[in-house]
């Protein structure tokens, strides 16, 4: 029981009450507090738990609130009228009892004392029942909270299991895609492999600074940033390839419209991205007279072996420059040799 309840009614508000809740400090309870008021069925909002408040606030209507407020005014007036009468009656009874007691004999006084003791025992029994009811209500609320907590834990466990299953499925799909991805054929002769090894050495085996120098000699965009060159992404490699092809007008009819657009739906599939790399590799290998095994398309997609990706860009640049200059394969080999002589460390330079 609290004066705020009555102040709220006087102010025209509708109290919201959760019965038999411990105070904030959980140091005391008043088991039967307010039960005499609740027994008159006041038109207030009576909840079993504060968790019920949001759903009540959503479903209650303005019309229901107005009706509840009108009933509450009538109830409050009747309550105070009855309470005033009860107080007056108690005073009158007390005065009358006092007067009667003064005129009572010893036997009558003992009988009255016995009646009072019986009444007190009944009150104590009522308080005991109220305490038991409070304890049972607390146990019910605790069980409800535990069920809700367990439900939340179960839902989180289901979400984690679903995420793990989705992750496993993605890993499985990626593995299947990798197995299905096309690979550049490696059936090169020992002579071709030796020629490839020599050509790779002649342009620095894909070393970062040499790659930057070679590719930048043909295109200025995108910039050959060393941070990116250390681990280039497919999107960046795609952009470099397209700018090299455009600058030298190299392989103008090789790619489809979808392959020119890295953001197209077609190019979102790893197998199509790998096919894009393979097309370029085959043409470059043919024009430079080297075997098409100097880069693995799957590694380009996964950003593995970045030195091989840089080697691929160097070979593409030289093939594009050769096409633009109209020179033959022998001239290309001479150009590669010149690059090697000018960029390789002294101990790697040829003596002939």
Secondary structure, 3 states (H helix, E strand, C coil): CCHHHHHHHHCCCCCEEECCCCCCCCCCCCCCCCHHHHCCCCCCEEECCHHHHHHHHHHCCHHHHHHHHHHHHHHHHHHHHHHHHHHHHHHHHHHHHHHHHHHCCHHHHHHHHHHHHHHHHHHHHHHHHHHHHHHHHHHHHHHHHHHHHHHHHHHHHHHHHHHHHHHHHHHHHHHHHHHHCCCCCCCCCHHHHHHHHHHHHHCHHHCHHHHHHHHHCCCCCCCCCHHHHHCCCHHHHHHHHHHHHHHHCCCCCCCCHHHHCCCCCHHHCHHHHHHHHHHHHHHHHHHHCCCCCCCCHHHHHHCCCHHHHHHHHHHHHHHHHHHHHCCCHHHHHHHHHHHHHHHCCHHHCCCC
